[in-house]
Amino acid sequence: MSIAISSTTLRRIAAAGAFSAVLALGVGTAVAGDQHSGGVSPIDITRDPGAPTEVKGATVSRGGLPVTGSDVAGLAAVGAAAIAVGAGAVAASKRRTRVSA
């Protein structure tokens, strides 16, 4: 049993694969930037590396992991892509059912 695949179908499969690769490689990347929160930059402070230091412990409770806007945007993009792929699959399956019936 051989299955004939049209060139349009092959193009769609290739486009879906390329789109998936872009999402997989592009969504999870982070941009390294200056994450200093203000005040005097640690780079600008000069200290004697041999000088004794005193460390005082402190406990800070932040209530869980932080969620930034980029986390939410990435998850929304992945969700939208999943919905689009699912809708395309349903439409293709309905088209095939109508043609074969």
GILINTA-V750552 format. One line per field, one symbol per residue. ss: DSSP state (@ for helix, = for strand, . for the rest). phi: phi as a letter, one per 40 degrees, with the letter a starting at -180 (. if undefined). burial: I if it has 9 or more other ideal C-beta (glycine too) atoms within 8 Angstrom, else O. A space follows every 50 residues. Layout:
ss=???
phi=???
burial=???
//
This chain:
ss=......@@@@@@@@@@@@@@@@@@@@........................ ..................@@@@@@@@@@@@@@@@@@@@@@@@@@@@@@@@ .
phi=.bbcbccccccccccccccccccccccccbccacbcchgccccccbbccc ccbbbbcabbbbghccbbcccccccccccccccccccccccccccccccc c
burial=OOOOOOOOOIOOOOOIOOIOOOIOOOIOOOOOOOOOOOOOOOOOOOOOOO OOOOOOOOOOOOOOOOOOOOOIOIOOIIOOIOOOIOOOOOOOOOOOOOOO O
//
